[in-house]
Amino acid sequence: MTSEKTDTRRRYSTTMKAEVVAECAEPGASVAKIAMAHGINANVVHRWRKLARGGAVKTVSKTGEFIALPLMMA
């Protein structure tokens, strides 16, 4: 009997990771509850948080950031 191993590892976008990490940063947030809500193992979310603290995962600000753009007069 031969079995072929298929790639079952899930891949998440950087945006998805940043959004989940941002949710975890909210006061009173439960990593386990947030992970369950997204269908992700809590250990994966903890790893993303650790990477975000080290700067490997870009975090998303819920309030946004001000970006000054020059305007051209027509």
DSSP file (Angstrom, degrees, kcal/mol; ACC not computed):
  #  RESIDUE AA STRUCTURE BP1 BP2  ACC     N-H-->O    O-->H-N    N-H-->O    O-->H-N    TCO  KAPPA ALPHA  PHI   PSI    X-CA   Y-CA   Z-CA
    1    1 A M              0   0    0      0, 0.0     2,-0.4     0, 0.0     0, 0.0   0.000 360.0 360.0 360.0 128.1    0.0    0.0    0.0
    2    2 A T        -     0   0    0      2,-0.0     2,-0.4     0, 0.0     0, 0.0  -0.906 360.0-163.9-114.9 144.3    1.4    3.4   -1.0
    3    3 A S        -     0   0    0     -2,-0.4     2,-0.5     2,-0.0     0, 0.0  -0.987  11.9-141.4-128.2 137.9    0.2    6.7    0.2
    4    4 A E        -     0   0    0     -2,-0.4     2,-0.5     0, 0.0    -2,-0.0  -0.846  18.2-133.3 -98.6 128.8    0.9   10.0   -1.3
    5    5 A K        -     0   0    0     -2,-0.5     2,-0.3     2,-0.0    -2,-0.0  -0.685  22.1-158.5 -81.9 124.3    1.4   12.9    1.2
    6    6 A T        -     0   0    0     -2,-0.5     2,-1.0     1,-0.0     3,-0.0  -0.760  27.0-105.9-101.4 151.5   -0.5   15.9    0.2
    7    7 A D        +     0   0    0     -2,-0.3    -2,-0.0     1,-0.2    -1,-0.0  -0.650  46.0 163.9 -78.0 105.3    0.3   19.4    1.4
    8    8 A T        +     0   0    0     -2,-1.0     2,-0.3     2,-0.1    -1,-0.2   0.347  31.1 123.1-104.1   4.2   -2.3   20.2    4.0
    9    9 A R        -     0   0    0      1,-0.1     2,-0.2    -3,-0.0    -2,-0.0  -0.493  59.1-132.5 -70.2 130.4   -0.5   23.1    5.5
   10   10 A R        -     0   0    0     -2,-0.3     2,-0.5     2,-0.0    -1,-0.1  -0.566  13.7-151.4 -82.6 146.8   -2.6   26.3    5.5
   11   11 A R        -     0   0    0     -2,-0.2     2,-0.4     0, 0.0    -1,-0.0  -0.979   8.6-161.9-120.6 131.0   -1.1   29.5    4.3
   12   12 A Y        -     0   0    0     -2,-0.5    -2,-0.0     1,-0.0     2,-0.0  -0.889  21.2-114.9-114.8 142.3   -2.4   32.8    5.6
   13   13 A S     >  -     0   0    0     -2,-0.4     4,-2.3     1,-0.1     5,-0.2  -0.282  25.6-115.5 -69.8 158.8   -1.8   36.2    4.0
   14   14 A T  H  > S+     0   0    0      1,-0.2     4,-2.5     2,-0.2     5,-0.2   0.864 118.0  55.0 -61.7 -36.0    0.2   38.8    5.7
   15   15 A T  H  > S+     0   0    0      2,-0.2     4,-2.4     1,-0.2    -1,-0.2   0.923 107.2  48.9 -63.7 -44.7   -2.9   41.0    6.0
   16   16 A M  H  > S+     0   0    0      2,-0.2     4,-2.3     1,-0.2    -2,-0.2   0.924 112.1  48.8 -60.8 -45.8   -4.8   38.2    7.7
   17   17 A K  H  X S+     0   0    0     -4,-2.3     4,-2.6     1,-0.2    -1,-0.2   0.925 111.5  49.5 -60.4 -45.0   -2.0   37.6   10.2
   18   18 A A  H  X S+     0   0    0     -4,-2.5     4,-2.3     1,-0.2    42,-0.7   0.885 110.4  50.3 -63.6 -39.2   -1.8   41.4   10.9
   19   19 A E  H  X S+     0   0    0     -4,-2.4     4,-2.1     2,-0.2    -1,-0.2   0.913 112.0  46.8 -65.7 -42.6   -5.6   41.6   11.5
   20   20 A V  H  X S+     0   0    0     -4,-2.3     4,-1.8     2,-0.2    -2,-0.2   0.919 112.9  49.3 -65.9 -43.2   -5.6   38.7   13.9
   21   21 A V  H  X S+     0   0    0     -4,-2.6     4,-1.0     1,-0.2    -2,-0.2   0.893 110.1  52.0 -62.7 -39.5   -2.6   40.1   15.8
   22   22 A A  H  < S+     0   0    0     -4,-2.3     3,-0.5     1,-0.2     4,-0.5   0.890 107.0  52.6 -64.7 -39.2   -4.3   43.5   16.0
   23   23 A E  H >< S+     0   0    0     -4,-2.1     3,-1.2     1,-0.2    -1,-0.2   0.889 106.9  53.4 -61.9 -38.4   -7.4   41.8   17.4
   24   24 A C  H 3< S+     0   0    0     -4,-1.8    -1,-0.2     1,-0.2     5,-0.2   0.744 100.1  62.5 -69.1 -22.5   -5.3   40.2   20.1
   25   25 A A  T 3< S+     0   0    0     -4,-1.0    -1,-0.2    -3,-0.5    -2,-0.2   0.604  79.1 107.3 -79.5 -11.2   -3.8   43.6   21.1
   26   26 A E  S X  S-     0   0    0     -3,-1.2     3,-1.9    -4,-0.5     2,-0.1  -0.388  87.3 -93.3 -65.9 144.2   -7.2   44.9   22.1
   27   27 A P  T 3  S+     0   0    0      0, 0.0    -1,-0.1     0, 0.0    -2,-0.1  -0.365 110.1  10.7 -60.0 132.7   -7.7   45.2   25.9
   28   28 A G  T 3  S+     0   0    0      1,-0.2     2,-0.1    -4,-0.1    -3,-0.1   0.542  90.9 153.1  78.2   7.8   -9.2   42.1   27.4
   29   29 A A    <   -     0   0    0     -3,-1.9     2,-0.6    -5,-0.2    -1,-0.2  -0.448  37.9-142.3 -73.2 142.1   -8.8   40.1   24.2
   30   30 A S     >  -     0   0    0      1,-0.2     4,-2.5    -2,-0.1     5,-0.2  -0.926   2.2-155.9-106.1 119.1   -8.5   36.3   24.5
   31   31 A V  H  > S+     0   0    0     -2,-0.6     4,-2.7     1,-0.2     5,-0.2   0.897  95.9  53.2 -59.7 -40.8   -6.1   34.7   22.0
   32   32 A A  H  > S+     0   0    0      2,-0.2     4,-2.4     1,-0.2    -1,-0.2   0.919 110.7  45.6 -62.4 -44.3   -7.9   31.4   22.3
   33   33 A K  H  > S+     0   0    0      2,-0.2     4,-2.3     1,-0.2    -2,-0.2   0.907 114.2  48.2 -66.6 -41.6  -11.3   33.0   21.5
   34   34 A I  H  X S+     0   0    0     -4,-2.5     4,-1.4     2,-0.2    -2,-0.2   0.916 111.9  50.0 -64.8 -42.9   -9.9   35.0   18.6
   35   35 A A  H  X>S+     0   0    0     -4,-2.7     5,-3.0    -5,-0.2     4,-0.6   0.927 111.5  48.2 -61.2 -45.5   -8.1   32.0   17.2
   36   36 A M  H ><5S+     0   0    0     -4,-2.4     3,-0.9     1,-0.2    -1,-0.2   0.890 107.1  56.4 -62.4 -39.4  -11.3   29.9   17.4
   37   37 A A  H 3<5S+     0   0    0     -4,-2.3    -1,-0.2     1,-0.3    -2,-0.2   0.814 114.0  39.9 -62.6 -30.0  -13.3   32.6   15.7
   38   38 A H  H 3<5S-     0   0    0     -4,-1.4    -1,-0.3    -3,-0.4    -2,-0.2   0.439 114.1-115.1 -98.2  -1.6  -10.9   32.5   12.8
   39   39 A G  T <<5S+     0   0    0     -3,-0.9     2,-0.3    -4,-0.6    -3,-0.2   0.833  73.1 130.3  72.3  32.2  -10.6   28.7   12.7
   40   40 A I      < -     0   0    0     -5,-3.0    -1,-0.3    -6,-0.2    -2,-0.2  -0.898  65.2-105.8-119.5 146.4   -6.9   28.9   13.6
   41   41 A N    >>  -     0   0    0     -2,-0.3     4,-1.5     1,-0.1     3,-0.8  -0.489  27.4-128.5 -68.1 139.0   -5.0   27.0   16.3
   42   42 A A  H 3> S+     0   0    0      1,-0.3     4,-2.5     2,-0.2     5,-0.2   0.823 107.5  61.2 -60.5 -32.5   -4.1   29.3   19.2
   43   43 A N  H 3> S+     0   0    0      1,-0.2     4,-1.9     2,-0.2    -1,-0.3   0.863 102.1  52.3 -63.4 -34.6   -0.5   28.2   19.1
   44   44 A V  H <> S+     0   0    0     -3,-0.8     4,-2.2     2,-0.2    -1,-0.2   0.915 109.7  48.5 -65.6 -43.1   -0.3   29.6   15.5
   45   45 A V  H  X S+     0   0    0     -4,-1.5     4,-2.4     1,-0.2    -2,-0.2   0.897 109.2  52.9 -65.3 -40.2   -1.7   32.9   16.7
   46   46 A H  H  X S+     0   0    0     -4,-2.5     4,-2.2     1,-0.2    -1,-0.2   0.898 108.9  50.5 -61.2 -39.4    0.8   33.0   19.6
   47   47 A R  H  X S+     0   0    0     -4,-1.9     4,-2.5     2,-0.2    -2,-0.2   0.911 109.5  50.5 -64.3 -42.6    3.6   32.4   17.1
   48   48 A W  H  X S+     0   0    0     -4,-2.2     4,-2.4     1,-0.2    -2,-0.2   0.898 109.8  50.7 -61.9 -40.0    2.3   35.3   14.9
   49   49 A R  H  X S+     0   0    0     -4,-2.4     4,-2.1     2,-0.2    -1,-0.2   0.906 110.2  49.5 -64.0 -41.3    2.2   37.6   18.0
   50   50 A K  H  X S+     0   0    0     -4,-2.2     4,-1.4     1,-0.2    -2,-0.2   0.914 112.2  47.8 -63.7 -43.1    5.8   36.7   18.8
   51   51 A L  H  <>S+     0   0    0     -4,-2.5     5,-2.7     1,-0.2     6,-0.7   0.872 109.5  53.9 -64.7 -37.3    6.9   37.4   15.3
   52   52 A A  H ><5S+     0   0    0     -4,-2.4     3,-0.9     4,-0.2    -2,-0.2   0.889 105.1  53.1 -65.4 -39.1    5.1   40.7   15.3
   53   53 A R  H 3<5S+     0   0    0     -4,-2.1    -1,-0.2     1,-0.3    -2,-0.2   0.852 110.7  48.2 -63.3 -33.1    6.9   41.8   18.5
   54   54 A G  T 3<5S-     0   0    0     -4,-1.4    -1,-0.3    -5,-0.2    -2,-0.2   0.518 120.8-110.9 -83.9  -5.6   10.1   41.0   16.6
   55   55 A G  T < 5S+     0   0    0     -3,-0.9    -3,-0.2    -4,-0.5    -2,-0.1   0.490  87.7 115.8  92.0   3.8    9.0   42.9   13.6
   56   56 A A  S   <S+     0   0    0     -5,-2.7     2,-0.5    -6,-0.2    -4,-0.2   0.785  73.7  49.3 -78.0 -26.9    8.6   39.9   11.3
   57   57 A V  S    S-     0   0    0     -6,-0.7     2,-0.3    -9,-0.2    -2,-0.2  -0.959  88.0-128.9-114.5 126.4    4.8   40.4   10.9
   58   58 A K        -     0   0    0     -2,-0.5     2,-0.2     1,-0.0    -6,-0.1  -0.541  24.2-139.1 -72.6 133.4    3.5   43.8   10.0
   59   59 A T        -     0   0    0     -2,-0.3     2,-0.5    -7,-0.1   -40,-0.1  -0.635   7.0-134.0 -94.2 154.9    0.8   45.0   12.4
   60   60 A V        -     0   0    0    -42,-0.7     2,-0.5    -2,-0.2     3,-0.1  -0.912  11.4-138.7-109.8 130.6   -2.3   46.9   11.3
   61   61 A S        -     0   0    0     -2,-0.5     3,-0.3     1,-0.1     4,-0.1  -0.769   2.5-154.3 -88.1 127.5   -3.5   49.9   13.1
   62   62 A K  S    S+     0   0    0     -2,-0.5    -1,-0.1     1,-0.2     3,-0.1   0.788  96.3  50.9 -70.0 -26.9   -7.3   50.0   13.6
   63   63 A T  S    S-     0   0    0      1,-0.2    -1,-0.2    -3,-0.1    -2,-0.0   0.668 106.0-137.0 -85.3 -16.3   -7.3   53.8   13.8
   64   64 A G        -     0   0    0     -3,-0.3     2,-0.4     2,-0.0    -1,-0.2  -0.100  14.3 -94.5  83.3 172.3   -5.2   54.2   10.7
   65   65 A E        -     0   0    0     -4,-0.1     2,-0.4    -3,-0.1    -4,-0.0  -0.946  28.4-112.5-128.6 149.6   -2.3   56.6   10.0
   66   66 A F        -     0   0    0     -2,-0.4     2,-0.5     2,-0.0    -2,-0.0  -0.668  30.2-172.3 -81.3 130.2   -2.2   60.0    8.6
   67   67 A I        -     0   0    0     -2,-0.4     2,-0.4     2,-0.0    -2,-0.0  -0.975  14.9-143.9-125.3 117.2   -0.4   60.2    5.3
   68   68 A A        -     0   0    0     -2,-0.5    -2,-0.0     0, 0.0     0, 0.0  -0.668  18.3-169.4 -81.7 127.8    0.3   63.7    3.8
   69   69 A L        -     0   0    0     -2,-0.4     2,-0.2     0, 0.0    -2,-0.0  -0.963  21.9-122.2-118.9 133.6    0.0   63.8    0.0
   70   70 A P        -     0   0    0      0, 0.0     2,-0.4     0, 0.0     0, 0.0  -0.516  25.9-141.5 -72.2 140.7    1.1   66.7   -2.1
   71   71 A L        -     0   0    0     -2,-0.2     2,-0.5     0, 0.0     0, 0.0  -0.864   4.3-141.2-105.8 136.7   -1.7   68.2   -4.2
   72   72 A M        -     0   0    0     -2,-0.4     2,-0.4     2,-0.0     0, 0.0  -0.833  17.1-131.8 -96.2 128.7   -1.1   69.4   -7.7
   73   73 A M              0   0    0     -2,-0.5     0, 0.0     1,-0.1     0, 0.0  -0.654 360.0 360.0 -80.2 131.6   -2.9   72.6   -8.7
   74   74 A A              0   0    0     -2,-0.4    -1,-0.1     0, 0.0    -2,-0.0   0.454 360.0 360.0 -89.4 360.0   -4.7   72.3  -12.1
